[in-house]
Each structure stands twice: as C-alpha cells, then as structure tokens.
C-alpha cells in the first residue's frame, strides 16, 4: 500500500490535489484559505497558519489524518464546536475529505505555557506572584466553564495551555 503524501509541500497555498476538504456548506478549503506557513507537527497531526483569502485574517488549521483519528479526537472536535468562552480556543469550522480532517481554529501566537516557563527558568527567572495568579485565574475560569458544561478536560498540563499573545494578555485553554 502506498504511503499517503504529506499534506504540506512548502508551497504557500493548499495543494488542490491533496487538500480536497469540504465544510458542511460544501465549500472547499482551497477556495477559502491559503497556507501561510507550517507551525508544527505532533502525534495527532500537523498545524498550519492559514489566511482567509477574502478577509486576510489568519487562523490555525490542524490537519488530522482520518486513519489516525480515534474517538477521543472526534469528541474533542464536537466539544470545541460547542464551546464559547474567552479562555478556550475557538473552533470556527471543520473541513474533511476522504483522508483528512481540517480543523480551523483561532490562532495562538504566544506558544505553550510550558515553553514560557522553561524560557524563564533558563534566564533564572520565574513568574511573579501576580503573573502566576492571572494565569491560574484564567485556567480556573476555563475549567469552571467546562465543568458547567459537564465536560472534564482530563489532560491539563502546561503544554496544553496555549498563550494567545507573546505578552500574555489572556490565555487560550486547549480543550
């Protein structure tokens, strides 16, 4: 069996022969967005910075291979579609084709909380009590909201907490 092609080829638009995803309205991902750059890859997929062709707004697009997606990720997708809280990442729309799911979310340019902590430690610094309080408060607000929705996160850790900006104006909590 032929190994599937890697979705990203270094080009700056979605390759229409690889990315054939449609949303529930029947719109093609290639007609709405273009790839700006690859942000990273992990165990569950690859994340790209994408740009809306009409509005020029940027988003993140998590591309998941369907054969690698288990029920837990399907549940994550369904949960994120229902969430509406300032400290929980917003899932705007989903495209899919025979091989991939494409989850278009708000973009978190500030990186992971874990990376921030490590960076501070390397500089022999720590968060001040006030900064730690602000971060903790936002995490607790997101958890409280989830629990009110009868949702339990079950994997809260610094690498699952994404910062919306470099200057930590507010947190985005990855569900």
N, C-alpha and C positions, 0 to 999 in steps of 0.2 A: 504494500500500500504506500502510495506517495505521501511524503511528509507535507503537511499544509504549509503554504507560503507564509512568511512573516508579514503581518499587515503593513508595517512601516518600511518603506524603501528609501528614506532620506529625502523624498520629494516634499513639496510644500502644499500638495492637495491630496485629498483622498483618491486613491487609485480606483477608478470605477470598475475595474475587473476584479478587484479584491474586496473593496468595501461596497457592498450592494444593499446595505441595511435600509429598511423602511420603518417609519414610525406607524402608529395606528391610523394616521390620516393618509397613509400611502406615500408620504413624501420620502424621497431618497436623502440619505445623509450627505451624499456628494453634491446635492443641489442646495443644501442649506449651510454647510460648513466646509472650511478648508483647514488642513493641518498647519499649525504654526511650527510646532516642534514636539519632539518626544520628551516627556517629562521623566519617565521611569518605567521600570517593569518589575513585577513581583510574581509571587506564586499564583496569583489569580488572574493576571492579565497585564496589559500594557496601558499606560496612561499618556495621553497626548494633550497638549494645549491646542485648542481649536478656536477658530474665529467664525462667527456668523457672517456669512457673505454679505447680507444686506445691512445689518446694524453695526458691524465691525466689533461687536462685543466679544470678549474671549471667555471661554469655558474650559473645563477639563472634560475629557472623554475617556472613560475606562472601557477598553476593548477586551472582552472576555470570550475565549473560545468555548463554544457550547459544550464540546465533549469534556471540558474540564470543569464545567459549572455543576455544582451539586445543589441539592435542595436548599442548603443554608444560604447560598448566594441568591437564589431565586427569592427566598424570603426577605433577604436584605433589600433587594430591589423593590419588592412590594411594600415593605415598611417605609423606605425612603420616599416613595411616591406619596405617602400619606402625611409625612412629617411637615410641619410648618412652625419652625422655631429658629430664632436668630443664632443659636449656638449649635445647630445641627445642619450639616451640609445639605443643600437643596438639590434634589434630583429633578431636572427640568423635563427631560424626555428620554425615551428609550427607542433605539432602532434595533432591528435584528434582521439577519438573513439566515441562510442555511448553516453557516459556520460560526457566526459571531453574534454577541450582544454588544451594543454600543450604548453606554450609559453617560448621558450628557449632564454634568453637574456644575455647580458653581466652582470657580477656580480658587484654590487656596495658595496664594503666592508666598506665604510665610513659612512653609515647611512644617515638619513634625515637631511637636513639643520635645521629644527625645533629643533630636538634633540640637535644639536650642539649649537644653540642659547640658549636653556634652560640650557644646561650644563654650558655655560659661565656665564649666569646670576646667577646661583646658587653659582658660585665662585666669584660673584660680579665683573665680567669682561665683556667686550664687544669686538667685532671685532674692530681692528684698522681701521682707515680710508682707509689705503692701502689694508688691507684684504677685507674689505667690497667692495671696488672698484673692486678688482679682481673677487669676486663672482658675483657682479652686472654685470660686463662686460661679463662674461660667460653666464649669464642668458639672457642678451640682445642679444648676438650673436646667441643663440639658438632660441629666439623669432624672430629675424630678418630672420633667415633661414626658420623658419616655415612660416612666412608671405610671403616670396618669393615663397614658395611652395603653397601659397593660403590656408594655414592651420592656424586656430585660436585655441589656446590652451583652453581658457575659464575657466581654473581652476588652475591658477598659485598661488601657496602658498608654504610656506616653507616645509610642509610635502610632497609635490610633487616634491621636488628638492632633488635628491639623490647625495651623495658625492661618488666619485669613490674610494677615499682612506681616511684614517684617517688624513693624513697630508695635505689634500686639494690641491693636485697637479692640479687637474682640476675637473670640475663639470660634473655631468651627469644630464641631464634635462629630467624628466619623462614626456613623451607626453601623 
